[in-house]
Amino acid sequence: MKTSKDNVADNQEPFFGYTLSIISGKWKLLVIYYLSKNGAVRYNELQRMIGKITYRTLSSTLKEMESDGLVHREEYPQIPPKVEYSLTEKGKSIWPIIQEMCQWGEQYKEK
């Protein structure tokens, strides 16, 4: 038999699942971190900041994040082509959560 506590968990699960789907993956939090710290960034700059990420992986991660409304892709009509990535308001709203995660890590990381 389900308790009222079970019902609360059932009601929250869709929101929890949605949040996880938005930030899940090895690279999404790093992309949010670097875009939060640096503003609009070109693709190659972002790839250098992150480090060990392949072209294909970064490309698919950015496309996913753009589709989820976290990242804005701005293409400038010039030669050579210039594309910059930045966080949308929705993407920026995740930054305080990441800051809390960093503080938690600082507090509990074994020294």
Buried (B, 14 or more C-beta within 10 A) or exposed (E): EEEEEEEEEEEEEEEEEEEEEBBEBEBBBBBBBBBBEEEEBEBEBBBEBBEEBEEEBBEEBBEBBBEBEBBBEEEEEEEEEEEBBBBBEBBBEBBEEBEEEEEEEEEEEEE
